[in-house]
C-alpha cells in the first residue's frame, strides 16, 4: 500500500500527516526523522484498524508540485 504524506516545517522541528488516514500524524527534528516516525505511525494506525475489523482505506490523495512564476 502506498500513502501520500505531507511534511511541514513547524518552528524548530517538522510535523507530518497522512491525508488519507485522518489522525495519523508524527513529528521529528528532521525531515528524515519525521518520515521514519510517519512510517511507524502508519503501521500502528493500520494495525489498529485491522484489530477493529476495519479494512485499511484506499489511498486517494495525489501529490504534485506546481510551478508558479515569481
Secondary structure, DSSP 8 states (H G I E B T S, - for coil): -----EEEEETTEEEEE-TTSTT-EEEESSHHHHHHHHHHHHHHHHHHHHHTT-----------------
